[in-house]
């Protein structure tokens, strides 16, 4: 089986018990990784440090720790972390989610069989406290053309579920540091414009922690979010990923939602964008 890395980033506000569960889901895979590149995005709590040290002791040689002196955001952390990944195939993972046992095996086998694919995602199931407690799934378009058709209005990948080819991502310029909350969406646009090929396995291979959903919506709504979204759209125009009409349609569809109450937004997402 082809060697691969897992790329993660952790920062001070994350919960050590969630990190412990996330790391356990990685080593309990039917096809575990050859390394986990864990970027410490600025100083951490002593509890997070203890969790990391305990895991490193139990799994000698698996963790490649990257220490950043200050928190600069996910885009910067992932860009630095990717450069430290030892292998061509790199799987993303967030520090509060859970990969299902066959996730990496299925992705590795697919990437070996389909050398033309540069980014491979999966479907995910959202949960509050325990996987399955919401019975709510986020389904992504499967084939490359379907993914590109969807990319004009939404991020067509569940970012924590992807496996990518390091060479293709670095060639496209890697993650951008200046597009907070849109670093993954911007990367997929750039990869597409550079000729990358996409696919989403139609299996649910990751459990995605959303909590009650309200806090997540708060981070992704309001005027502060609209400002970041405008910067993303300006970038999309600058690389000719979106034309003026597509930007207009995006704003017409998305911007009014950003100004609704978090509970109303959550209802819309759960009713119309989840299964």
Secondary structure, 3 states (H helix, E strand, C coil): CCCEEEEEEECCCCCHHHHHHHHHHHHCCCCCCCEEEEEEECCCCHHHHHHHHHHHHHCCCCEEEEEECCCCCHHHHHHHHHHCCCCCEEEECCCCCEECCCHHHHHHHHHHHCCCCCEEEEEEEEECCCCCCCCEEECCCCCHHHHHHHCCCCCCCCHHHCEEEHHHHHHCCCCCCCCCCCHHHHHHHHHHHCCCCEEEEEEEEEEEECCCCHHHHHHCCCHHHHHHHHHHHHHHHHCCCCCHHHHHHHHHHHHHHHCCCHHHHHHHHHHHCCC
